[in-house]
């Protein structure tokens, strides 16, 4: 499955794109700003996971 996120300042244009997607048999829906933020947070968390532990002393030292 492939996905795309489109953003625009024009609700009218987004509605036209969603209508076109529906006619082409593509599932589409409008997302709220909160939903977009959640997607961004999930992506950041997944990218930040390395599977290894961080030395807390080094980490705290790097913050100073």
N, C-alpha and C positions, 0 to 999 in steps of 0.2 A: 504494500500500500504506500502510495506517495501522497504527500500533503503540501499545501502552499498556504502562506498567510499573506494577505493583501491588506495594505493600509491606505487610507485616503482621508482627506479632510472633507470630502463630499459624500454624505450618506446616500445621495441620489445615485452617484456613480457606483457605489458599492452594491446598492440594491439592484442596479442593472446587471452587474457582474454575477450576483447571486441568482438572479432570474435566468441568465444565460446558462449558468452551471446547471440549474435545475432542468432546463430544456435539453441539455446535453447528457443528462443522467448522472451528473456529478453531485455528490452530497456537499452542501455548503450551508454555513450559518454565520451570523454576525456574533462577534465576541465582545464582551464588555472590556473596559480598561482593566478591571480586576482580573479577569480571566487571562488577559495577555500578560499581566504582571506575574501571575502564577506560572504560566508557561515559561517565562524568562527565568524565574527562580528555580524551577525544576531543572532547566537546562544548565544553569550555573552550578547547581548542586551535583548533577551528574558529571559535568566536566571537571569539577574540583575533586572528585573522589579518585584516589590513586590506589587504594587498597593497602597502603603502608601507613605505619604510625609515624607521627611527628614528634620529635624530641621537644617537650614543652619548654625546657630551659632555652633552647635555641630559638624557639618561636617567640617567647617573651622577650628574649634579648634582641631579636630583630625588630620588635615593636618600639624599643626604647631609643 
